[in-house]
Amino acid sequence: MSAYYEYVIKAQERSRQQSLDRMYALARRLEEIMDDLHERAEVMRRELAIKRGVEW
């Protein structure tokens, strides 16, 4: 195989790995955001229940 094709293949592998790394980082960040939203929703439900006089 020529050096050019080896270079292209390695460049594609690096690019694919970088894309996977970015997707993983984004997935982790999304997980953090979703956890935060879940906690905020819990607080909002609790506050609403208190305003309505419902036992929580």
C-alpha positions, -999 to 999 in steps of 0.1 A, spaced: 0 0 0 13 34 -8 24 59 18 -4 82 7 -31 57 13 -16 48 47 -16 84 56 -53 88 45 -64 58 65 -46 70 96 -60 104 92 -95 90 89 -89 68 120 -78 99 140 -108 119 128 -132 91 137 -116 88 172 -118 126 177 -155 125 167 -162 96 191 -144 115 219 -165 147 212 -197 126 212 -188 110 245 -180 144 261 -213 158 248 -232 128 261 -216 132 295 -225 169 295 -261 161 284 -263 136 313 -253 164 337 -278 188 323 -306 162 325 -297 154 361 -298 191 370 -332 195 352 -345 165 371 -335 180 404 -350 214 395 -383 198 385 -384 179 418 -379 212 437 -406 229 416 -431 200 422 -424 202 460 -429 240 460 -461 237 441 -474 210 464 -466 232 494 -485 262 478 -515 239 472 -513 226 508 -507 190 496 -486 167 518 -453 159 500 
